[in-house]
Amino acid sequence: METAIQALALVVLGLFFIWAARVRPLRPLQIMSLAVGWLALAAALSNPLDELAETSVSAHMLQHEILILIAAPLLALGRAHHLLLGVLPRSRRGGFWHYLRSMRVSAAIACILHGLAIWIWHLPALYEAAAAQPSLHFAQHASFLGSALLFWCAVLDQRRQYGAAALYTFATSAHTGILGVLMFITPHPWYPSYGTGAAAIEDQQLAGLIMWIPGGALLAFTAVCLLWYWLHDLERRAVMRERLVLIANRAQRTLVISLALLGTGGVLIACNDAKATAVALTGGNPAAGQVAIQKYGCWTCHTIPGIAGANGVIGPALDKVANRAYIAGRPNSPQNLIDWIRHPQEVRRPTPMPDMGVTERDARDIAAYLYTLR
């Protein structure tokens, strides 16, 4: 009965993902991650693994590791938690985004909640109760998958600090490894319902090894990748900062020469050559910026001149952005505007503006278009 209910729930979940993905188009990699994650979830909760988990601690552990370390991160990469937004009316998306942002927990809290779920459910009394009662067994799996989704969404979110994400992933690898070691070295069975003889102890040791070696190795590898990406991102930002300074210096020299030759060059540039000035300051393409504004849905929250349907009232109107002295509490400079567009949650907290995963190229194009608004 329990397997049938789980299978039905998986079918309904899969149909919802397919329907929602059609409404909110995903990138090919996201679609692949979503599909493989859902298949991993189905494999973990279906026979023959689910049947083996009833009599084997190691099979039960393998089931949990698939949920936590394969299905959950793939579903997070596939933006399964964003699909609901895609099926809402456009008029309600801005408010719903604000609600999601206000409810999102930090990576530290997600790490703690996930760790508590793992340790609490592996206490012998609760573990055996879950094995004996289908409702508790379902709650155990739901808490593992739910807390893992929360953890992986926070860790793999590309708009967060990768150094901190690597630290939390290493911490998770460490404490789950300790739990696996304890199961491996304990000379007596933790869960008598699975048996009390030598075979039961060997089965428990195998379960501890599954959590300790492959589970810990996968988490450690992810942490190393996050650490590498963090260092690479720091280097890339430093190079881009140097390039932006060079562009700004060139633009400044060009502006000084223009003012000397024309006398009223500042007014003429602002009125007649705003596009060229915006391109020189940002290194972007204003025309491509209009497309990027529509691509990332900026128009759902802001009123933006020149963008069809951009009459949102959630965020401030963006007319005459180029003439403003400050952007998000910082001096209005090309780099500050680009950083605000890409990482508003890092530039200023708290802010209702969500991180939309804007690329460096798209941020430059958007900034170029906004600097034409004078």
KETIKOL-315592 format. One record per atom (N, C-alpha, C): x, y, z. Coordinates in steps of 0.2 Angstrom, whole numbers, plus 2048, in hexadecimal, padded with zeros to 3 digits. Layout:
XYZ
...
This chain:
8047FA800
800800800
804806800
809806804
80E80C805
81180D7FE
8148087FB
8178087F4
81280B7EF
80C8097EF
80780B7EA
8068137EB
8058157F1
80481C7F3
80A8207F0
81081E7F2
8168217F0
8178227E8
81581C7E5
81581C7DD
8108217DB
80A8217DD
8058267DB
80782D7DC
80A82E7E2
80D8357E3
8128377DE
8178327DD
81C8347D8
8198357D1
8148317CF
8118337C8
80E83A7C8
80A83B7CD
8078427CE
80C8487CE
8128477D1
81784B7D1
81A84C7CB
81C8467C7
81F8477C1
81A84A7BC
8148497BC
80F84C7B7
80F8547B8
80F8567BF
80F85D7C0
8158607BE
81B85D7BE
8228607BC
8218607B4
81E85B7B1
81E85C7A9
81A8627A7
8148627AB
80F8687A9
81286F7AB
81586F7B1
8188767B3
81E8787AF
8228737AC
8288747A8
8268777A2
82087579F
81D878799
81B87F799
81888079F
8168877A1
81C88C7A2
82188A7A6
82788D7A7
82D88A7A4
82F88C79E
83488879A
83B88879E
83E88279E
8448827A2
84A88079C
85088279F
85688079A
85687979A
85A876794
85A86F793
85E86C799
86386F79C
86686C7A2
86186B7A8
85D8707A9
8588707AF
85386A7AD
85186A7A7
84C8657A6
84F85E7A7
85585D7A5
8598567A6
85A8557AD
85C85A7B1
85D8597B8
8568577BC
85185B7B9
84A8597BC
8488527BB
8498507B5
8478497B3
84B8447B6
8518457B6
8568407BA
8548407C1
8538467C4
8528467CB
84B8427CD
8468437C9
8408407CA
8408397C9
8448367C4
84582F7C3
84982C7C9
84E8307CC
85282E7D2
84D82D7D8
8488327D8
8438327DE
83F82C7DD
83D82A7D7
8388257D6
83C81E7D7
84281E7D5
8468187D6
8478167DE
84881C7E1
84A81B7E9
8438187EC
83D81B7EA
8378197EE
8338137EB
8368107E6
83280B7E2
8368047E3
8337FF7E2
8367F87E2
83B7F87DC
8407F47DD
8427EF7E3
8457F27E9
8487F87E8
84B7FB7EE
8477FC7F4
8417FF7F3
83C8007F8
83B7F97FC
83A7F47F8
8397ED7FB
83F7EB7FF
8457EC7FC
84B7EA800
84C7EE806
84A7F4806
84B7F980C
8477F6812
8427F2811
83E7F0817
8417EB81B
8467E7818
84A7E281B
8527E381C
8547E9819
85B7EA819
85C7F281B
8617F3820
8637F9822
8677FD81C
86B7F9819
86F7FC814
86B7FE80E
8667FA80C
8627FC806
85E802808
85B80280F
858808811
85C80E811
86380E813
867813812
86981580B
869811807
86A812800
8648167FD
85E8147FF
8588187FD
85981F800
85B820806
85B827809
86182B805
866828803
86C82C800
86982E7F9
86682A7F6
86382B7EF
85E8327EF
85A8317F5
8568377F6
85A83E7F7
85F83D7FB
8628437FE
8678457F9
86B8417F6
8718437F2
8708427EB
86B8407E8
86A83F7E1
8648437DF
85E8407E2
8588437E0
85784B7E2
85984C7E8
8588537EA
85C8587E7
8638577E6
86685C7E2
86485D7DB
8628577D8
8608587D1
85A85C7D0
85585A7D5
84F85E7D5
8508667D6
8558677DA
85786E7DC
85A8717D6
85E86E7D2
8618707CC
85C8717C6
85786D7C7
85186D7C2
84C8737C3
84D8767C9
84987C7CB
8428797CC
8418737CF
83B8707D1
8378757D5
83A8797DA
83787D7DE
8348847DB
8378857D4
83488B7D1
82F88A7CC
82D8837CB
8288827C6
8218847C8
8208857CE
81A8877D0
81988E7CE
81E8927CE
81E8997CC
81C89A7C5
81E8957C1
81C8957BA
8158947B8
8118917BC
80A88F7BB
8068957BE
80889A7C1
80489F7C4
8038A47BF
7FD8A87BF
7FC8AE7BB
8028B37BC
8048B67B6
8098BB7B7
8088C07BC
8028C27BD
8008C87C1
8028C67C9
8028BF7CA
8038BD7D1
80B8BB7D2
80F8BB7CD
8158B87CE
81A8BC7D2
8198C37D1
81E8C77D5
81C8C67DD
8168C67DF
8148C57E6
8178BF7E8
8168BA7E4
8188B37E6
81F8B27E7
8238B67E2
82A8B67E3
82C8B97E9
8298BE7EB
82B8C27F1
8298BD7F7
8248B97F7
8228B57FC
8278AF7FD
8298AC7F7
82F8A77F7
8358AA7FA
8378B07F8
83D8B37FB
83D8B4802
8378B6805
8368B780C
8378B1810
8358AB80D
8348A5810
83B8A180F
83F8A380B
84589F80A
84A8A0810
84D89A812
85189A817
85889A815
85D89C819
86489C817
867895816
86D895813
87088F812
87288B819
87489081E
87588D825
87088A828
86A88D828
86488A82B
862884827
862884820
86187E81C
86587881E
86C87981F
871874821
86F871828
86D87682D
86B873834
86586F833
860871830
85986D82F
85B86782C
85F867827
860860823
86485B828
86985E82C
86D85A830
868857836
86485B839
85F85983E
85B85383B
858854835
85484F832
858848832
85E849830
86284282F
86383F835
86584383A
867840841
86183E845
85C842845
856840849
853839846
85283983F
84F83383D
85382D83D
85A82D83E
85E82883F
85F825847
85B82984B
85B826852
857820852
85981B855
856814855
84F814856
84C81785B
84581785C
84181A856
843820854
83F82284E
84081E848
84681C847
848818841
843812840
84380E846
83F808846
83880A846
83680F849
82E811848
82D813841
83181683E
830818836
830811832
83480C834
834806830
82E802831
82A803837
8247FF839
81E803837
81E809836
81880D835
81881182E
81480F829
815812823
81481A823
81081C827
80F824828
81682782A
81982482F
81F827831
82582682C
824820829
82981F823
82982481E
82282681C
82182B817
82483281A
823833820
82583A823
82D83A823
830834824
837834824
83A83581D
837832818
839834812
83883B810
83283D812
830844810
835849813
837848819
83B84D81D
84284C81A
845846818
84B846815
84B84A80E
84684880A
84684C803
845853804
840855809
83F85C809
84586080C
84885E811
84E861814
85386180F
85485C80B
85A85B806
858860801
8528617FF
8508667F9
85286D7FC
85086E802
851875805
859876805
85D871807
864872808
867873801
86586F7FC
86886F7F6
8668757F2
8608787F3
85E87E7F0
8628847F2
8648847F9
8688897FC
86F8887FA
8728827F9
8798817F8
87A8827F0
8768807EC
8778807E5
8748877E1
87188B7E5
86F8917E3
8758957E0
8758977DA
87B89A7D7
87C8A17D9
8778A47DC
8778AB7DE
8798AC7E5
87B8A77E9
87D8A77EF
8858A77F0
8888A87F5
88F8A77F6
8928A07F6
89689E7F1
8988987F0
89D8957F6
8A089A7F9
8A58987FF
8A1895804
89B899806
89789780C
89489080A
89188F804
88E889801
893883802
899884800
89E87F801
89F87D808
89F88280D
8A0881814
89A87C816
89487E815
88E87A817
88E873814
89087380E
89186C80B
89686880E
89C86A810
8A1867814
89E86581A
89B86981E
898868824
893862824
88F86281F
88A85C81E
88E85681D
893856818
897850817
89A84E81E
89C852822
8A0850828
89B84D82D
89585082E
89184D833
88D847831
88C84682A
889840828
88E83A828
89483C826
89A838827
89B83582E
89A839833
89B83783A
89583283B
88F833839
88982F83A
88B828837
88D828831
88F82282D
89481E831
89A822833
89F81E837
89C81B83D
89881E841
89581C847
891815846
88D815840
88A80F83E
88E80A83C
89480B839
899806837
89D80383D
89E807842
8A3804847
89F80284D
89880384E
894800853
8947F9853
8967F5858
8967EE858
88F7EA859
88A7EE85A
8837EB85B
87E7EF856
8797EC854
8747EF850
8707F5853
86F7FA84F
86C800851
8647FE851
8627FA84C
85B7F984A
8597F284B
8587EF851
8567E8851
8517E584D
84C7E984A
8477E6846
84A7E4840
8507E683E
8537E3838
8587DD839
8587DB83F
85C7D5841
8617D7846
8637D284A
8687D384F
86E7CF84F
86F7CB849
8757C6849
87A7CA845
87F7C5843
8857C8840
8837CB839
87E7C8835
87C7CB82F
8797D2830
8767D3835
8737D9836
8787DF838
87D7DD83B
8837E183D
8867E3836
8887DE832
88B7DF82B
8877E4827
8807E3827
87C7E7823
87C7EE826
87C7EF82C
87D7F682F
8837F982D
8897F582E
88F7F882C
88F7FA824
88C7F6820
88B7F8819
8877FF818
8827FF81C
87E80681C
88280C81E
88780A824
88B810826
890812821
89380D81D
89780E818
894812812
88E810810
88A81480B
88A81B80D
88881D813
887824815
88E827816
893823818
89A826819
89E827813
89F82280F
8A3823809
8A0826803
89B8237FF
8998267F9
89582C7FB
89182C801
88D832802
891838804
896837809
89B83C80B
89F83E805
8A183A800
8A583C7FB
8A28407F6
89B83F7F5
8978437F0
89684A7F3
89584A7FA
8948517FD
89B8557FD
8A18517FE
8A78557FE
8A98577F7
8A78537F2
8A98557EB
8A585B7E9
89F85B7EB
89A8617EA
89D8677ED
8A08667F3
8A386C7F7
8A986F7F4
8AD86A7F1
8B386C7ED
8B18707E7
8AC86D7E3
8AA8717DD
8A88787DF
8A48797E4
8A187F7E6
8A78847E8
8AC8817EC
8B28857EE
8B68877E8
8B78837E3
8BA8857DD
8B688A7D9
8B08897D9
8AC88E7D5
8AC8957D9
8AC8957DF
8AD89B7E3
8B389F7E2
8B989B7E2
8BF89E7E0
8BF8A07D9
8BD89C7D4
8BC89E7CD
8B88A57CC
8B38A57D0
8AE8AB7D0
8B28B17D2
8B58B07D8
8B98B67DA
8BE8B97D5
8C28B47D2
8C78B67CD
8C38B97C7
8BD8B77C5
8BA8B97BF
8B78C07C1
8B58C17C7
8B28C87C9
8B88CD7C9
8BE8CB7CB
8C48CF7CC
8C58D27C5
8C68CD7C0
8C78CF7B9
8C28D37B6
8BC8D27B7
8B68D67B4
8B78DD7B8
8B88DD7BE
8B98E47C1
8BE8E87BE
8C48E57BC
8C98E87B9
8C78EB7B2
8C48E77AF
8C18E97A8
8BC8EE7A8
8B88EE7AD
8B38F37AE
8B68FA7B0
8BC8FA7B4
8BF9007B6
8C29037AF
8C58FE7AB
8C89017A5
8C39047A0
8BD9017A0
8B890379C
8B590A79F
8B590A7A5
8B39117A8
8B89167A7
8BE9157A8
8C391A7A6
8C391C79F
8C291779B
8C2919794
8BB91E792
8B691C795
8B0920795
8B1927798
8B492779D
8B592D7A1
8B993279C
8BF92F799
8C3933795
8BF93578F
8BB93178C
8B7933786
8B2938788
8AF93878E
8AA93D790
8AE944791
8B4944794
8B794A795
8B994D78E
8BB949789
8BD94C783
8B794F780
8B194B780
8AB94D77D
8A9954780
8A9955787
8A795B78A
8AC961788
8B295F787
8B7965785
8B596777E
8B496277A
8B2964773
8AB967771
8A7965775
8A0967774
89D96C779
8A096C77E
89E971783
89896F787
89396D784
88D96A787
88C963786
89295F785
892958784
88E954788
88E95678F
88A952794
882952792
880958790
87995878E
877954788
87C955783
87B95277C
87B94A77D
880948781
880941782
87A93E785
87894278B
87293F78E
86C93F78A
86B944785
865945781
86594177B
86B941777
86C93F771
870938770
874937775
878931774
87892D77A
87392C77D
872928783
874921782
87291E77C
87491777B
87B91677B
87F91A777
88691A777
88A91A77D
88791F782
88A920788
88991978C
88391778C
881911790
88590B78E
88790A787
88B905785
892906787
89590C787
89B90D789
89C90C791
89790E795
89890D79C
89790679E
89390279B
8918FB79E
8948F6799
8968F7793
8998F278F
8938ED78D
88D8EF78D
8878EB78B
8848EE785
87E8EA783
87A8EC77D
8738ED780
8718F477F
86A8F5781
8658F177E
8658F0778
8608EC774
8608E5777
8658E2779
8658DB77C
8638DC783
8648E2786
8618E378D
85A8E378D
8568E5788
84F8E5788
84D8DE788
8508DA784
84E8D3783
84F8CF78A
8558D178D
8578CE794
8528D0799
8508D6799
84B8D879E
8448D479E
8428D3798
83C8CE797
83E8C7798
8448C5797
8468BE798
8468BC7A0
8488C17A4
8488C07AB
8428C27AF
83D8C57AB
8378C77AF
8388CD7B3
83D8D17B1
83D8D87B5
8378DC7B5
8348DB7AF
82E8DF7AE
8288DD7B2
8288D77B5
8228D67BA
8228DA7C0
8288DD7C2
8288E07C8
82A8E87C7
82C8EA7C2
82E8F17C1
82A8F47BB
82A8FA7BB
8278FE7B5
82E9017B2
82E8FF7AB
8359007A8
8339037A1
8359097A0
83390C799
836908793
83290878E
835904788
8348FD788
8318FA78E
8308F378E
8288F178E
8268EE789
81F8ED789
81C8E978F
8178EB792
8148E8798
8188E979E
81D8ED79E
8218EE7A4
81E8F37A8
8198F17AC
8158F67B0
8148F37B7
8198EF7BA
8198ED7C0
81A8F27C6
8178F17CC
8178F57D1
81A8F27D7
81D8EC7D7
8208E97DD
8278ED7DE
82B8EE7D9
8318F27DA
8308F97D7
8358FD7D8
8359047D6
8359047CF
83290A7CC
83390B7C5
83A90D7C3
83C90B7BD
84390B7BB
8449117B6
83F9157B5
84091B7B1
8469207B3
84A9227AF
84F9277B1
8549247B5
85691D7B5
85B91A7B9
86191D7B8
86391F7B2
86A9227B1
86B9287B4
86692C7B6
8679327BA
8679327C1
86692C7C4
86592B7CB
86C92B7CE
86D92D7D4
87392E7D8
8759277DB
8709237DD
87191D7E1
86D9187DE
8709127DE
86C90B7DC
86D9077E2
8679057E5
8679007EB
86C9027F0
86C9097F2
87090C7F7
87790D7F5
87990B7EF
88090C7ED
8809117E8
8869147E7
8879197E1
8859167DB
88291A7D7
87F9177D0
8859177CB
8899117CB
88E9107C6
88C90A7C2
88F9097BC
88E9037B8
88F8FC7BC
8958FC7C0
8968F57C3
8918F47C9
88F8FA7CD
88A8F97D2
8838F77CF
8818FA7CA
87B8F87C7
87B8F07C4
8818EE7C1
8818E87BF
8818E37C5
8858E47CA
8858E07D0
87E8DF7D3
87A8E57D3
8738E57D6
86F8E17D2
86F8E17CB
86B8DD7C7
86D8D67C8
8738D47C8
8758CD7C9
8748CA7D0
8768CD7D5
8768CB7DC
8728D07E1
86C8D17E0
8698D67E5
8698D47EC
8698CD7ED
8688CA7F4
86F8CB7F7
8758CC7F3
87B8CD7F6
87D8D47F7
87A8D87F3
87C8DF7F3
8788E37F9
8728E17FA
86E8E47FF
8698DF802
8698DE808
8648DA80C
8618DE812
85B8DD813
8568D980F
8538DE809
8528DA803
84F8DD7FE
84A8D87FA
8448DB7F8
83F8D67F5
8418D47EE
8478D77EB
8498D67E4
84C8CF7E4
84A8CA7E0
84D8C37E0
8538C37DC
8578BE7DE
85D8BC7D9
85A8B87D4
85B8BA7CD
8588B77C8
85D8B37C4
8638B27C6
8688AF7C3
86A8B27BC
86A8B97BC
86C8BD7B6
8748BC7B5
8758BA7AF
87C8B97AD
8808C07AC
8878C07AC
88B8C67AC
8898CA7A5
8888C67A0
8878C9799
8808CD799
87B8C979C
8748CC79C
8748D27A1
8778D17A6
8778D77AB
87A8DD7A8
87F8DC7A4
8828E27A0
87D8E579B
87A8E1798
8758E3793
86F8E7796
86D8E479C
8678E779F
8698EE7A2
8708EE7A5
8728F57A7
8738FA7A2
8758F779C
8768FC796
86F8FF794
86A8FB794
8638FD792
861902798
86290079E
85F9057A3
86390C7A3
86990C7A1
86D9127A1
86B91679B
867913796
864918791
85E91B793
85B919799
85591D79C
8579237A0
85792979D
85992F7A0
8539347A0
